[in-house]
Structure formats: structure tokens, C-alpha cells
Amino acid sequence: MIPRSKRLPHAVFTGRPLRRAGFRYGSIAFFTNTPPQGAVVVSKKVAKTAPVRNRIRRRVYHALRALLPNSGHSVVIYPTKDVAKIPFKDLTEALAEAINAR
């Protein structure tokens, strides 16, 4: 997990994002009016049970931890169900590529 100070509150990302982009394991919304923060949204459509949703959320937050300070903007990540089963290295590479490509 990332510290609470680096997590993007829900009230901030309810508006329109600056840009949306897809990546291999989901999609990302970029916001620029806030300091670099991040959020991960996993719906019941992606994973039916709470333990699986939490596992996906934890994996993405952990991958996001190293990328967030260098991004320069806030991101909201909407992962797919494949994130629970792929190797962590593949997830971090795909996420880094998507965030740095902007």
C-alpha cells in the first residue's frame, strides 16, 4: 500500500480527467490539478469476491508506489481481472510504460 497522504480522495476524481489511456491490464485516468497521488478502483464486475478485489488493489498499489513520485500528476487505475494472476514484474513494467508515456 501507499501512504494515505499519497492516495487520491474520491472527491477529486469524480470530475472529468485530463486524459484517459489504456494499458495491457486496464485503463488509467490522469488528473493534473492535484499533487502526485494515486487511486485504484476495482469493481465487482472485475472480481466478485472481496478477497480477490483486495488482492488486485494491493498489487496495483504496490506497483504504483515507486512510480508515483516521478509521474508529476495524479492517476486513477482501473485494473482488469488479469492483474490477480500475472507475474508482478509484468504488471510493474506495463504500469510504468503507461504512466511514463502520458
N, CA, C and O of each residue as an XYZ file, in Angstrom:
408
protein
N       0.833     -1.183      0.000
C       0.000      0.000      0.000
C       0.877      1.247      0.000
O       2.038      1.229      0.409
N       0.284      2.301     -0.466
C       0.965      3.587     -0.391
C       0.391      4.364      0.791
O      -0.739      4.103      1.203
N       1.142      5.308      1.341
C       0.632      6.058      2.496
C      -0.649      6.819      2.161
O      -0.889      7.160      1.002
N      -1.448      7.076      3.151
C      -2.717      7.771      2.967
C      -2.513      9.144      2.324
O      -3.368      9.604      1.568
N      -1.410      9.788      2.611
C      -1.143     11.111      2.038
C      -0.921     11.049      0.531
O      -1.080     12.057     -0.157
N      -0.556      9.886      0.014
C      -0.328      9.711     -1.424
C      -1.529      9.111     -2.140
O      -1.489      8.924     -3.356
N      -2.601      8.806     -1.404
C      -3.810      8.258     -2.031
C      -4.744      9.378     -2.442
O      -4.951     10.329     -1.689
N      -5.293      9.271     -3.603
C      -6.186     10.283     -4.162
C      -7.588     10.099     -3.594
O      -8.161      9.018     -3.734
N      -8.166     11.133     -2.951
C      -9.522     11.000     -2.403
C     -10.569     10.927     -3.512
O     -10.389     11.483     -4.596
N     -11.647     10.242     -3.222
C     -12.704     10.026     -4.213
C     -13.302     11.336     -4.725
O     -13.667     11.423     -5.898
N     -13.406     12.336     -3.886
C     -14.000     13.615     -4.285
C     -13.213     14.284     -5.407
O     -13.785     15.038     -6.194
N     -11.925     14.023     -5.493
C     -11.090     14.647     -6.522
C     -11.315     14.009     -7.890
O     -11.363     14.715     -8.898
N     -11.452     12.691     -7.940
C     -11.538     12.060     -9.253
C     -12.965     11.774     -9.713
O     -13.167     10.939    -10.594
N     -13.942     12.437     -9.144
C     -15.305     12.275     -9.652
C     -15.545     13.145    -10.884
O     -16.481     12.888    -11.642
N     -14.720     14.164    -11.096
C     -14.858     15.028    -12.271
C     -14.226     14.405    -13.504
O     -13.851     13.233    -13.509
N     -14.118     15.211    -14.539
C     -13.526     14.726    -15.793
C     -12.006     14.688    -15.683
O     -11.395     15.643    -15.206
N     -11.398     13.598    -16.119
C      -9.936     13.532    -16.099
C      -9.336     14.353    -17.236
O     -10.010     14.666    -18.217
N      -8.091     14.689    -17.090
C      -7.366     15.384    -18.145
C      -7.268     14.480    -19.369
O      -7.474     14.920    -20.500
N      -6.949     13.205    -19.127
C      -6.777     12.256    -20.220
C      -6.990     10.852    -19.684
O      -6.731     10.573    -18.513
N      -7.462      9.977    -20.551
C      -7.590      8.549    -20.225
C      -6.715      7.773    -21.189
O      -6.588      8.127    -22.361
N      -6.123      6.724    -20.685
C      -5.266      5.891    -21.524
C      -5.466      4.440    -21.128
O      -5.739      4.134    -19.968
N      -5.330      3.570    -22.078
C      -5.412      2.144    -21.798
C      -4.018      1.569    -21.648
O      -3.053      2.092    -22.205
N      -3.923      0.506    -20.903
C      -2.690     -0.264    -20.864
C      -3.060     -1.733    -20.842
O      -4.239     -2.076    -20.751
N      -2.095     -2.578    -20.922
C      -2.333     -4.000    -21.127
C      -3.274     -4.626    -20.112
O      -3.991     -5.569    -20.446
N      -3.292     -4.129    -18.887
C      -4.088     -4.743    -17.829
C      -5.135     -3.806    -17.240
O      -5.463     -3.921    -16.059
N      -5.664     -2.886    -18.033
C      -6.703     -1.991    -17.553
C      -6.649     -0.636    -18.221
O      -6.199     -0.510    -19.360
N      -7.115      0.387    -17.504
C      -7.064      1.744    -18.035
C      -6.657      2.703    -16.920
O      -6.756      2.383    -15.736
N      -6.198      3.886    -17.327
C      -5.705      4.888    -16.392
C      -6.333      6.230    -16.727
O      -6.439      6.595    -17.898
N      -6.749      6.965    -15.701
C      -7.225      8.335    -15.860
C      -6.199      9.252    -15.196
O      -5.767      9.002    -14.070
N      -5.814     10.316    -15.904
C      -4.814     11.258    -15.412
C      -5.482     12.552    -14.971
O      -6.363     13.068    -15.659
N      -5.063     13.075    -13.825
C      -5.551     14.342    -13.285
C      -4.334     15.216    -12.974
O      -3.341     14.727    -12.435
N      -4.407     16.515    -13.312
C      -3.239     17.374    -13.102
C      -3.429     18.438    -12.041
O      -2.447     19.073    -11.657
N      -4.619     18.667    -11.550
C      -4.842     19.760    -10.612
C      -4.525     19.406     -9.161
O      -4.863     20.175     -8.261
N      -3.894     18.282     -8.913
C      -3.561     17.841     -7.565
C      -2.096     17.408     -7.516
O      -1.499     17.160     -8.564
N      -1.513     17.312     -6.340
C      -0.151     16.769     -6.245
C      -0.155     15.295     -6.652
O      -1.217     14.673     -6.680
N       1.002     14.728     -6.964
C       1.037     13.319     -7.402
C       0.446     12.383     -6.351
O       1.028     12.170     -5.287
N      -0.710     11.835     -6.668
C      -1.385     10.878     -5.809
C      -1.965      9.788     -6.696
O      -2.013      9.945     -7.916
N      -2.403      8.692     -6.104
C      -2.950      7.594     -6.875
C      -4.135      6.940     -6.212
O      -4.295      6.995     -4.993
N      -4.968      6.317     -7.032
C      -6.111      5.556     -6.545
C      -6.292      4.349     -7.442
O      -5.953      4.383     -8.625
N      -6.826      3.289     -6.874
C      -7.108      2.064     -7.617
C      -8.568      1.722     -7.389
O      -9.017      1.634     -6.246
N      -9.311      1.528     -8.469
C     -10.735      1.213     -8.387
C     -10.952     -0.168     -8.993
O     -10.682     -0.388    -10.174
N     -11.444     -1.097     -8.171
C     -11.722     -2.459     -8.631
C     -13.196     -2.730     -8.364
O     -13.619     -2.771     -7.209
N     -13.973     -2.913     -9.409
C     -15.413     -3.105     -9.245
C     -15.763     -4.578     -9.051
O     -14.932     -5.462     -9.254
N     -16.991     -4.815     -8.662
C     -17.474     -6.187     -8.510
C     -17.586     -6.886     -9.858
O     -17.608     -8.115     -9.924
N     -17.657     -6.120    -10.912
C     -17.696     -6.699    -12.246
C     -16.357     -7.373    -12.582
O     -16.315     -8.370    -13.302
N     -15.284     -6.819    -12.057
C     -13.949     -7.367    -12.300
C     -13.716     -8.609    -11.453
O     -13.250     -9.627    -11.965
N     -14.030     -8.539    -10.173
C     -13.833     -9.665     -9.257
C     -15.025     -9.726     -8.305
O     -15.334     -8.748     -7.624
N     -15.675    -10.849     -8.264
C     -16.906    -10.986     -7.468
C     -16.667    -10.955     -5.968
O     -17.469    -10.388     -5.225
N     -15.576    -11.557     -5.514
C     -15.370    -11.656     -4.069
C     -14.400    -10.590     -3.578
O     -13.486    -10.183     -4.295
N     -14.612    -10.150     -2.352
C     -13.795     -9.096     -1.762
C     -12.312     -9.482     -1.632
O     -11.460     -8.628     -1.879
N     -11.961    -10.711     -1.262
C     -10.536    -11.034     -1.162
C      -9.786    -10.885     -2.480
O      -8.632    -10.458     -2.499
N     -10.435    -11.235     -3.569
C      -9.782    -11.097     -4.880
C      -9.654     -9.621     -5.248
O      -8.616     -9.195     -5.755
N     -10.709     -8.838     -4.996
C     -10.636     -7.392     -5.265
C      -9.532     -6.746     -4.441
O      -8.786     -5.909     -4.950
N      -9.421     -7.125     -3.181
C      -8.384     -6.564     -2.318
C      -6.990     -6.972     -2.766
O      -6.062     -6.167     -2.687
N      -6.820     -8.209     -3.234
C      -5.529     -8.670     -3.728
C      -5.111     -7.861     -4.953
O      -3.957     -7.448     -5.067
N      -6.056     -7.635     -5.868
C      -5.772     -6.830     -7.055
C      -5.389     -5.417     -6.642
O      -4.406     -4.868     -7.140
N      -6.154     -4.829     -5.740
C      -5.891     -3.462     -5.284
C      -4.514     -3.349     -4.635
O      -3.778     -2.401     -4.909
N      -4.160     -4.307     -3.776
C      -2.855     -4.280     -3.111
C      -1.708     -4.412     -4.103
O      -0.697     -3.722     -3.974
N      -1.854     -5.290     -5.092
C      -0.798     -5.481     -6.085
C      -0.569     -4.212     -6.896
O       0.573     -3.831     -7.151
N      -1.648     -3.563     -7.299
C      -1.509     -2.357     -8.110
C      -0.944     -1.209     -7.270
O      -0.092     -0.459     -7.747
N      -1.405     -1.064     -6.032
C      -0.858     -0.029     -5.157
C       0.640     -0.241     -4.940
O       1.410      0.719     -4.938
N       1.046     -1.477     -4.759
C       2.459     -1.756     -4.544
C       3.279     -1.416     -5.791
O       4.379     -0.876     -5.674
N       2.770     -1.718     -6.958
C       3.467     -1.376     -8.202
C       3.494      0.135     -8.408
O       4.452      0.674     -8.961
N       2.454      0.805     -7.968
C       2.337      2.254     -8.142
C       3.242      3.031     -7.188
O       3.590      4.180     -7.461
N       3.618      2.421     -6.088
C       4.400      3.098     -5.054
C       5.691      3.719     -5.609
O       6.009      4.861     -5.278
N       6.416      3.009     -6.423
C       7.688      3.516     -6.946
C       7.481      4.512     -8.091
O       8.336      5.366     -8.321
N       6.377      4.416     -8.799
C       6.155      5.254     -9.973
C       5.545      6.606     -9.657
O       5.731      7.556    -10.417
N       4.833      6.713     -8.567
C       4.055      7.915     -8.272
C       4.884      9.187     -8.083
O       4.511     10.220     -8.639
N       5.981      9.169     -7.334
C       6.716     10.427     -7.132
C       7.254     11.041     -8.431
O       7.399     12.261     -8.512
N       7.545     10.236     -9.427
C       8.120     10.736    -10.670
C       7.076     11.084    -11.725
O       7.425     11.622    -12.775
N       5.815     10.791    -11.472
C       4.798     10.961    -12.506
C       4.423     12.417    -12.742
O       4.163     12.798    -13.883
N       4.386     13.249    -11.692
C       4.050     14.647    -11.852
C       2.559     14.930    -11.942
O       2.167     16.084    -12.111
N       1.729     13.921    -11.835
C       0.278     14.093    -11.877
C      -0.388     12.955    -11.111
O       0.257     11.962    -10.773
N      -1.660     13.106    -10.844
C      -2.411     12.075    -10.124
C      -2.997     11.078    -11.113
O      -3.336     11.433    -12.242
N      -3.112      9.840    -10.683
C      -3.647      8.793    -11.556
C      -4.701      7.983    -10.819
O      -4.622      7.783     -9.607
N      -5.688      7.522    -11.575
C      -6.670      6.570    -11.079
C      -6.583      5.364    -12.000
O      -6.727      5.500    -13.215
N      -6.350      4.194    -11.438
C      -6.151      2.986    -12.232
C      -7.357      2.080    -12.073
O      -7.823      1.822    -10.964
N      -7.852      1.603    -13.211
C      -8.980      0.675    -13.257
C      -8.455     -0.645    -13.831
O      -8.473     -0.823    -15.049
N      -7.986     -1.575    -12.986
C      -7.395     -2.820    -13.487
C      -8.440     -3.838    -13.937
O      -9.612     -3.757    -13.570
N      -7.986     -4.795    -14.738
C      -8.823     -5.917    -15.155
C      -8.551     -7.102    -14.233
O      -7.681     -7.026    -13.365
N      -9.285     -8.186    -14.415
C      -9.122     -9.352    -13.536
C      -7.807    -10.082    -13.772
O      -7.391    -10.879    -12.930
N      -7.142     -9.829    -14.901
C      -5.870    -10.490    -15.188
C      -4.771    -10.097    -14.206
O      -3.797    -10.833    -14.046
N      -4.910     -8.959    -13.552
C      -3.887     -8.469    -12.630
C      -3.662     -9.439    -11.475
O      -2.553     -9.503    -10.944
N      -4.660    -10.177    -11.081
C      -4.531    -11.108     -9.959
C      -3.629    -12.293    -10.287
O      -3.096    -12.930     -9.378
N      -3.450    -12.596    -11.568
C      -2.734    -13.820    -11.946
C      -1.416    -13.598    -12.665
O      -0.629    -14.537    -12.787
N      -1.147    -12.397    -13.142
C       0.084    -12.172    -13.897
C       1.273    -12.023    -12.958
O       1.091    -11.700    -11.784
N       2.497    -12.255    -13.458
C       3.675    -12.008    -12.623
C       3.781    -10.520    -12.273
O       3.442     -9.658    -13.083
N       4.251    -10.235    -11.072
C       4.322     -8.854    -10.594
C       5.234     -8.002    -11.467
O       4.970     -6.816    -11.669
N       6.289     -8.589    -11.977
C       7.223     -7.854    -12.826
C       6.534     -7.348    -14.088
O       6.768     -6.216    -14.510
N       5.687     -8.177    -14.694
C       4.947     -7.758    -15.884
C       3.999     -6.600    -15.570
O       3.856     -5.672    -16.366
N       3.361     -6.662    -14.414
C       2.457     -5.587    -14.004
C       3.201     -4.269    -13.833
O       2.747     -3.236    -14.324
N       4.337     -4.292    -13.142
C       5.081     -3.054    -12.919
C       5.614     -2.475    -14.221
O       5.616     -1.257    -14.397
N       6.064     -3.323    -15.133
C       6.567     -2.835    -16.420
C       5.450     -2.205    -17.250
O       5.636     -1.135    -17.830
N       4.301     -2.858    -17.307
C       3.184     -2.318    -18.077
C       2.672     -1.007    -17.486
O       2.339     -0.077    -18.221
N       2.611     -0.938    -16.175
C       2.152      0.276    -15.496
C       3.147      1.425    -15.695
O       2.743      2.560    -15.946
N       4.433      1.131    -15.585
C       5.460      2.164    -15.791
C       5.425      2.689    -17.219
O       5.550      3.891    -17.452
N       5.255      1.789    -18.158
C       5.184      2.193    -19.566
C       3.976      3.087    -19.822
O       4.086      4.085    -20.535
N       2.836      2.744    -19.254
C       1.609      3.520    -19.472
C       1.671      4.884    -18.797
O       1.231      5.878    -19.375
N       2.208      4.947    -17.588
C       2.267      6.225    -16.871
C       3.314      7.148    -17.466
O       3.086      8.354    -17.562
N       4.446      6.612    -17.865
C       5.506      7.458    -18.417
C       5.241      7.872    -19.855
O       5.821      8.853    -20.320
N       4.381      7.157    -20.578
C       4.062      7.515    -21.962
C       3.184      8.747    -22.023
O       3.302      9.546    -22.952
N       2.295      8.914    -21.036
C       1.331     10.015    -20.951
C       0.886     10.426    -22.304
O       0.073     11.341    -22.435
